[in-house]
Amino acid sequence: MRKVWFSLTHDQPVFVFAGIWTKWHGTRKKKEGEGDFELFGFLTTEANSVVKPIHAKAMPVILTSPEEVNTWLDAPIEEGIKLQRPLPDDGLAVLEGAVAEEKG
């Protein structure tokens, strides 16, 4: 399996995914019965040309600034959902030396 690390730039390796979180009551495993859980998922969008060779179907929605994070967290859904877009191709980089084949 290939392991690939992305960053916004070689100098800015940390970024934020747009995600959703909710509390849920139900049965995850029949043998454990009902329980209270916290569920999380991240939003995806079509892959840009940097991600497509590694994962052709989709890429996470990446928030690139404090303003985008605030929009995602605090704005009405009509504003926040506008962030569901692939980054421009020059907005994401594969870190040098970060692509490796896992032996197994």
N, C-alpha and C positions, 0 to 999 in steps of 0.2 A: 504494500500500500504506500502510495506517495504521501509525504507530509509536506505541506506548503504553508509558508507564513507570508501574510500580506501586511503592508503598512500603508499609511497615506503617502508618506515619503520615507526615504531612508533615515531622515532625522526625526520623524514623528511616527513611531511604531504603534502608538496606542490610539484606539478610536472606540466609538460606542455603537452598538447595534440598537435599532428600534425594536422594542419588545412589548409584550403584553403580559400581565400578571393577574391572577385571580385566585380567590379562595374557592374551594370546591368540596362538597360533601358527597361521597359516593363510594363505590367499590372499585378499587384498582385491581386487587387480586381476590378471587373468590374465597380462597382459604383464609385470608386475613379479615374478611368482612368489611363492613362500612367504616369509614373514617373521615377525618377532616384533613384536607391536603392544600398545599399552595402550588399552583401550576404556573409555568412560565413558558413562553414561546417567543421566538423572534420573527419579525416580519421579513419576507423575502421579496425579491423582484427579479426581473430577467437579468441574466449575467452580462456584464460588459465584456469587451474583447480581451481584457487581462484575465478575468476569471473563467471565461468560456472554455479555454483549452483544458482547464483543471476540473471544472464542474459546469457542464453546458446548460443545465436546466435553470439554475437560479443562483443568486448571491444574496447575502443579508442586506437589508437596508441599513446603510452606514450613515451615522450622523457625524458631521465633520467639524462642528463648531458649537460653542456654548449656546448660541442663538437657536440652532437647530434642535439641540437637546431640550431647551426651554419650550420651543414650539411643540415638540413631540409630547412633552409631559403636561403642558398647561393650556395649549390652544384648543379650540373646538376641533372635533374630528375632521371637519372639512378642511382645516388648515394643516393639521398634522399629517393627514393621508397624502398630501402633496409631496411629502418627503419620500414616498414609496417610488423610488426611481433608482436606476443603476448610477453609480458614480461615473463621471466622464473617464475615459480611458487613461487620461493623464492624472487622475485623482487617486490612483491606487497603484502600488508597486509591489512586486515580489521581492522580498528581502534577499540580498545577495547571499548565496550559500545556504538558503533556507529550503531548497528543494532537495529532498533526499529519498532514496528508495529504502523502504524498510525491509530488512531481510527476515524471512520467516518461512 
